[in-house]
Amino acid sequence: MTEEATDNKITARDPHGPASRFALVLFKISLIFFLLAGLCIVLGQAGALIAADATLARTIKTVLAPYAFGGASVAGILAFLLSYRQDVDALGAEHHEHD
């Protein structure tokens, strides 16, 4: 009975190591970060357009763009690396071709 319970634990365990799980969490955080930074740029520039202040629109882009582009770069690199995982279906890539 003890041996049977141990076998169930082994099969239910995540087959990927902690580095893969950490990369997935970091990907999700960077994705949310760059989407929020991009949204702040767009909304800020829309507000500056309504206020007819071109200097403010340029300043918003200058201040926030490095964060948005940095977050997008991290998310893109991690997405590429995570595509090498064996269970890409678990990441939501239903249309990924399997050999």
Biotite code that builds the C-alpha atoms (Angstrom):
import biotite.structure as struc

atoms = struc.array([
    struc.Atom([0.000, 0.000, 0.000], chain_id="A", res_id=1, res_name="MET", atom_name="CA", element="C"),
    struc.Atom([2.840, 2.420, 0.782], chain_id="A", res_id=2, res_name="THR", atom_name="CA", element="C"),
    struc.Atom([4.533, 1.615, -2.516], chain_id="A", res_id=3, res_name="GLU", atom_name="CA", element="C"),
    struc.Atom([1.332, 2.366, -4.437], chain_id="A", res_id=4, res_name="GLU", atom_name="CA", element="C"),
    struc.Atom([0.939, 5.772, -2.758], chain_id="A", res_id=5, res_name="ALA", atom_name="CA", element="C"),
    struc.Atom([4.546, 6.642, -3.570], chain_id="A", res_id=6, res_name="THR", atom_name="CA", element="C"),
    struc.Atom([4.033, 5.790, -7.240], chain_id="A", res_id=7, res_name="ASP", atom_name="CA", element="C"),
    struc.Atom([1.054, 8.155, -7.436], chain_id="A", res_id=8, res_name="ASN", atom_name="CA", element="C"),
    struc.Atom([3.131, 11.022, -6.051], chain_id="A", res_id=9, res_name="LYS", atom_name="CA", element="C"),
    struc.Atom([5.841, 10.498, -8.630], chain_id="A", res_id=10, res_name="ILE", atom_name="CA", element="C"),
    struc.Atom([3.468, 10.508, -11.602], chain_id="A", res_id=11, res_name="THR", atom_name="CA", element="C"),
    struc.Atom([1.604, 13.603, -10.401], chain_id="A", res_id=12, res_name="ALA", atom_name="CA", element="C"),
    struc.Atom([4.770, 15.642, -9.896], chain_id="A", res_id=13, res_name="ARG", atom_name="CA", element="C"),
    struc.Atom([5.713, 18.377, -12.397], chain_id="A", res_id=14, res_name="ASP", atom_name="CA", element="C"),
    struc.Atom([8.286, 16.913, -14.811], chain_id="A", res_id=15, res_name="PRO", atom_name="CA", element="C"),
    struc.Atom([10.050, 20.247, -15.230], chain_id="A", res_id=16, res_name="HIS", atom_name="CA", element="C"),
    struc.Atom([12.626, 21.641, -12.904], chain_id="A", res_id=17, res_name="GLY", atom_name="CA", element="C"),
    struc.Atom([12.419, 24.789, -10.824], chain_id="A", res_id=18, res_name="PRO", atom_name="CA", element="C"),
    struc.Atom([14.226, 26.819, -13.503], chain_id="A", res_id=19, res_name="ALA", atom_name="CA", element="C"),
    struc.Atom([11.463, 26.124, -16.012], chain_id="A", res_id=20, res_name="SER", atom_name="CA", element="C"),
    struc.Atom([8.727, 27.021, -13.532], chain_id="A", res_id=21, res_name="ARG", atom_name="CA", element="C"),
    struc.Atom([10.609, 30.199, -12.573], chain_id="A", res_id=22, res_name="PHE", atom_name="CA", element="C"),
    struc.Atom([10.981, 31.160, -16.253], chain_id="A", res_id=23, res_name="ALA", atom_name="CA", element="C"),
    struc.Atom([7.233, 30.728, -16.763], chain_id="A", res_id=24, res_name="LEU", atom_name="CA", element="C"),
    struc.Atom([6.432, 32.915, -13.747], chain_id="A", res_id=25, res_name="VAL", atom_name="CA", element="C"),
    struc.Atom([8.949, 35.533, -14.913], chain_id="A", res_id=26, res_name="LEU", atom_name="CA", element="C"),
    struc.Atom([7.409, 35.434, -18.398], chain_id="A", res_id=27, res_name="PHE", atom_name="CA", element="C"),
    struc.Atom([3.935, 36.110, -17.000], chain_id="A", res_id=28, res_name="LYS", atom_name="CA", element="C"),
    struc.Atom([5.209, 38.982, -14.854], chain_id="A", res_id=29, res_name="ILE", atom_name="CA", element="C"),
    struc.Atom([7.148, 40.597, -17.708], chain_id="A", res_id=30, res_name="SER", atom_name="CA", element="C"),
    struc.Atom([4.165, 40.203, -20.047], chain_id="A", res_id=31, res_name="LEU", atom_name="CA", element="C"),
    struc.Atom([1.840, 41.984, -17.631], chain_id="A", res_id=32, res_name="ILE", atom_name="CA", element="C"),
    struc.Atom([4.503, 44.629, -16.935], chain_id="A", res_id=33, res_name="PHE", atom_name="CA", element="C"),
    struc.Atom([5.092, 45.577, -20.552], chain_id="A", res_id=34, res_name="PHE", atom_name="CA", element="C"),
    struc.Atom([1.387, 45.551, -21.391], chain_id="A", res_id=35, res_name="LEU", atom_name="CA", element="C"),
    struc.Atom([0.681, 47.921, -18.506], chain_id="A", res_id=36, res_name="LEU", atom_name="CA", element="C"),
    struc.Atom([3.605, 50.162, -19.456], chain_id="A", res_id=37, res_name="ALA", atom_name="CA", element="C"),
    struc.Atom([2.350, 50.275, -23.060], chain_id="A", res_id=38, res_name="GLY", atom_name="CA", element="C"),
    struc.Atom([-1.146, 51.063, -21.864], chain_id="A", res_id=39, res_name="LEU", atom_name="CA", element="C"),
    struc.Atom([0.197, 53.919, -19.741], chain_id="A", res_id=40, res_name="CYS", atom_name="CA", element="C"),
    struc.Atom([2.025, 55.306, -22.779], chain_id="A", res_id=41, res_name="ILE", atom_name="CA", element="C"),
    struc.Atom([-1.082, 55.169, -24.959], chain_id="A", res_id=42, res_name="VAL", atom_name="CA", element="C"),
    struc.Atom([-3.423, 56.621, -22.337], chain_id="A", res_id=43, res_name="LEU", atom_name="CA", element="C"),
    struc.Atom([-0.909, 59.276, -21.343], chain_id="A", res_id=44, res_name="GLY", atom_name="CA", element="C"),
    struc.Atom([-0.366, 60.357, -24.931], chain_id="A", res_id=45, res_name="GLN", atom_name="CA", element="C"),
    struc.Atom([-4.118, 60.353, -25.549], chain_id="A", res_id=46, res_name="ALA", atom_name="CA", element="C"),
    struc.Atom([-4.527, 62.652, -22.562], chain_id="A", res_id=47, res_name="GLY", atom_name="CA", element="C"),
    struc.Atom([-1.717, 64.876, -23.823], chain_id="A", res_id=48, res_name="ALA", atom_name="CA", element="C"),
    struc.Atom([-3.371, 64.965, -27.259], chain_id="A", res_id=49, res_name="LEU", atom_name="CA", element="C"),
    struc.Atom([-6.664, 66.033, -25.698], chain_id="A", res_id=50, res_name="ILE", atom_name="CA", element="C"),
    struc.Atom([-4.801, 68.677, -23.714], chain_id="A", res_id=51, res_name="ALA", atom_name="CA", element="C"),
    struc.Atom([-2.963, 69.730, -26.907], chain_id="A", res_id=52, res_name="ALA", atom_name="CA", element="C"),
    struc.Atom([0.426, 69.384, -25.190], chain_id="A", res_id=53, res_name="ASP", atom_name="CA", element="C"),
    struc.Atom([2.970, 67.848, -27.576], chain_id="A", res_id=54, res_name="ALA", atom_name="CA", element="C"),
    struc.Atom([5.804, 68.223, -25.075], chain_id="A", res_id=55, res_name="THR", atom_name="CA", element="C"),
    struc.Atom([3.936, 66.126, -22.518], chain_id="A", res_id=56, res_name="LEU", atom_name="CA", element="C"),
    struc.Atom([3.237, 63.438, -25.119], chain_id="A", res_id=57, res_name="ALA", atom_name="CA", element="C"),
    struc.Atom([6.954, 63.224, -25.998], chain_id="A", res_id=58, res_name="ARG", atom_name="CA", element="C"),
    struc.Atom([7.937, 63.222, -22.331], chain_id="A", res_id=59, res_name="THR", atom_name="CA", element="C"),
    struc.Atom([5.565, 60.369, -21.509], chain_id="A", res_id=60, res_name="ILE", atom_name="CA", element="C"),
    struc.Atom([7.041, 58.293, -24.319], chain_id="A", res_id=61, res_name="LYS", atom_name="CA", element="C"),
    struc.Atom([10.614, 59.152, -23.334], chain_id="A", res_id=62, res_name="THR", atom_name="CA", element="C"),
    struc.Atom([10.053, 58.212, -19.702], chain_id="A", res_id=63, res_name="VAL", atom_name="CA", element="C"),
    struc.Atom([7.984, 55.032, -20.112], chain_id="A", res_id=64, res_name="LEU", atom_name="CA", element="C"),
    struc.Atom([9.279, 53.533, -23.376], chain_id="A", res_id=65, res_name="ALA", atom_name="CA", element="C"),
    struc.Atom([12.435, 51.942, -21.884], chain_id="A", res_id=66, res_name="PRO", atom_name="CA", element="C"),
    struc.Atom([10.293, 50.051, -19.365], chain_id="A", res_id=67, res_name="TYR", atom_name="CA", element="C"),
    struc.Atom([7.788, 48.896, -21.989], chain_id="A", res_id=68, res_name="ALA", atom_name="CA", element="C"),
    struc.Atom([10.516, 47.832, -24.429], chain_id="A", res_id=69, res_name="PHE", atom_name="CA", element="C"),
    struc.Atom([12.565, 46.173, -21.690], chain_id="A", res_id=70, res_name="GLY", atom_name="CA", element="C"),
    struc.Atom([9.583, 44.177, -20.472], chain_id="A", res_id=71, res_name="GLY", atom_name="CA", element="C"),
    struc.Atom([8.696, 43.209, -24.043], chain_id="A", res_id=72, res_name="ALA", atom_name="CA", element="C"),
    struc.Atom([12.264, 42.060, -24.671], chain_id="A", res_id=73, res_name="SER", atom_name="CA", element="C"),
    struc.Atom([12.325, 39.885, -21.547], chain_id="A", res_id=74, res_name="VAL", atom_name="CA", element="C"),
    struc.Atom([8.905, 38.414, -22.381], chain_id="A", res_id=75, res_name="ALA", atom_name="CA", element="C"),
    struc.Atom([9.959, 37.694, -25.967], chain_id="A", res_id=76, res_name="GLY", atom_name="CA", element="C"),
    struc.Atom([13.183, 35.951, -24.982], chain_id="A", res_id=77, res_name="ILE", atom_name="CA", element="C"),
    struc.Atom([11.442, 33.891, -22.314], chain_id="A", res_id=78, res_name="LEU", atom_name="CA", element="C"),
    struc.Atom([8.642, 32.949, -24.733], chain_id="A", res_id=79, res_name="ALA", atom_name="CA", element="C"),
    struc.Atom([11.273, 31.693, -27.178], chain_id="A", res_id=80, res_name="PHE", atom_name="CA", element="C"),
    struc.Atom([13.053, 29.694, -24.494], chain_id="A", res_id=81, res_name="LEU", atom_name="CA", element="C"),
    struc.Atom([9.812, 28.302, -23.098], chain_id="A", res_id=82, res_name="LEU", atom_name="CA", element="C"),
    struc.Atom([8.835, 27.085, -26.569], chain_id="A", res_id=83, res_name="SER", atom_name="CA", element="C"),
    struc.Atom([11.445, 24.361, -26.128], chain_id="A", res_id=84, res_name="TYR", atom_name="CA", element="C"),
    struc.Atom([9.515, 22.788, -23.243], chain_id="A", res_id=85, res_name="ARG", atom_name="CA", element="C"),
    struc.Atom([8.142, 19.366, -24.020], chain_id="A", res_id=86, res_name="GLN", atom_name="CA", element="C"),
    struc.Atom([4.604, 20.225, -22.900], chain_id="A", res_id=87, res_name="ASP", atom_name="CA", element="C"),
    struc.Atom([3.893, 23.312, -24.985], chain_id="A", res_id=88, res_name="VAL", atom_name="CA", element="C"),
    struc.Atom([0.182, 22.454, -24.806], chain_id="A", res_id=89, res_name="ASP", atom_name="CA", element="C"),
    struc.Atom([0.291, 23.281, -21.095], chain_id="A", res_id=90, res_name="ALA", atom_name="CA", element="C"),
    struc.Atom([1.433, 26.793, -22.007], chain_id="A", res_id=91, res_name="LEU", atom_name="CA", element="C"),
    struc.Atom([-1.588, 27.360, -24.227], chain_id="A", res_id=92, res_name="GLY", atom_name="CA", element="C"),
    struc.Atom([0.008, 26.630, -27.603], chain_id="A", res_id=93, res_name="ALA", atom_name="CA", element="C"),
    struc.Atom([-2.770, 24.368, -28.882], chain_id="A", res_id=94, res_name="GLU", atom_name="CA", element="C"),
    struc.Atom([-1.785, 24.852, -32.500], chain_id="A", res_id=95, res_name="HIS", atom_name="CA", element="C"),
    struc.Atom([1.872, 23.990, -32.075], chain_id="A", res_id=96, res_name="HIS", atom_name="CA", element="C"),
    struc.Atom([2.870, 21.121, -34.331], chain_id="A", res_id=97, res_name="GLU", atom_name="CA", element="C"),
    struc.Atom([4.092, 17.942, -32.653], chain_id="A", res_id=98, res_name="HIS", atom_name="CA", element="C"),
    struc.Atom([6.481, 15.526, -34.321], chain_id="A", res_id=99, res_name="ASP", atom_name="CA", element="C"),
])
